[in-house]
């Protein structure tokens, strides 16, 4: 796998896992799969959680806008395709990196 593809995949994994940990109910699971042969290498990343958590009020000072809220933009920018599949009992967020 080319190192730039691996770097992009690592950042997308980080963003999707962070989203699941911060905004969803546990458990969260990660599935990585390589698609295509050597010439057409792609990585599919899937993070599945148990669905949205209730909004929690965080005490103290509010987060600065630059500290959060960019994950979906980063995932969209780095992936060829991405999306969300919602089903009873959970949500899977996925991205394909090429």
Secondary structure, DSSP 8 states (H G I E B T S, - for coil): --HHHHHHHHHHHHHHHHHHHHHB-S--EEEEEEES-STT-EEEEEEEES-B-------SS---GGGSS-HHHHHHHH-SEEEEEEETTEEEEEEEE-
